[in-house]
Amino acid sequence: MTALTDTPVVPLRRNRDFLALWIGAGLTSLGGTVATVGFPMLLVFAGRSTVAAGWTGFAGLLPMLLVQLPAGVMVDRWDRRRTMIWCNVTALAAVGAVGVAVALGALWLPLLMAAAFVEGTAAIVYRLAERAAVSNVVPAPQLSSAMSQNEARTRAAGLVGQPLSSSLFVLLRAAPFLFAALSHLLALGSLLFVRGSFQQERASTARNLRRDLTEGISWVLHQRFLRSALGLVAVTNILFQILSLALLVMVRDAGSSPAVIGVIGAVSGTCGVFGALAGSAVNRRLDLVTVLVSVLIAWAVLMFLISLGPPIPLLALLFASTTMLGALLNVVAGTYQLSITPDALQGRVGSVAGLLGSGANSLGALGAGFLLAAVPTAAAVAGISGVMLALAVAAVLSPAVRSARTSRGGPDDDRG
């Protein structure tokens, strides 16, 4: 399935193209994290309502709903490295504009929403291209390890980015966005060191957007387990939009400063790195179905404990545990998806999976703002805990999930 199947295997740390890809994506993720954390913090701690923060979150996540499918087609058509470079340039311009505006004393919600949308769009295209490129710069036997390192990198960006964003915010409210712009600039430089191609040779045929979209959608929908798992993940992602905004409100209501959000982010990032690094080992020992059901149950328990309003240190630990489990699940599920997907379909399959799994996140972020404005925070978190438990039960009872092959098996294709 990969371009490097017959290439002698060398350690990932000596794979120049993988390292350049890894570093560039890490810098991009760092910049995106700093900006993403900065948007709601700018509004919440400026005295704006949670509804305003919800609108900004909605704008930043809306590309998951609108851009995923065409982005996947473009990633499979265009040179993936060049696509990633242009994504960095676009994101740099968007967050840089916010930084300049805030430095000049402007706090204009439409500008924040527009910048969040553009940055979110660039992030989606970049992530699809980078994910599709992995199987072309890494041999098949190292795919699980590469996915584990990539997930650890992303979690480490969260570990550094969240406290860095809040710390920069305390010093200067424009600083998180100016720093994010610098990160995208450095990421652009890293990608220029890549020598190899990020895709296999493609046949020179007439392209049709509708046909290309249909091909990717059809392939995913014929994978029984994959489509069922994505439906479950879609709901969990909506629930985590509510939990994330609830965390901000709980910290604020406890009389804590924005720096506490950074501390919680640091703890969560650390646990996320551990979960990502453990993902490769877990992938060798447990099948994807076992991991999925176990994580859903654990999330339900952790959310219920958070709803009890524990002290800030325990709240940080509980929230970090949800992050660790998410990182582990991402590695196992991501390895499964990459291993069963043809290279020519990687961008489209990734976009369809992203749309099905995260497309409703924008509505979750918007709904979270209204929900937390109308319902006590503890009640809202307890409610999403119950929904998460219901998802675990649904996974256990689902015929598609029960009959699924393990993550080490082949595609579970309806077409036989």
Summary of the structure (lengths in Angstrom):
residues: 416
radius of gyration: 20.4
end to end distance: 19.1
largest distance: 61.3
contacts: 1571
relative contact order: 0.17
helix: 81%
strand: 0%
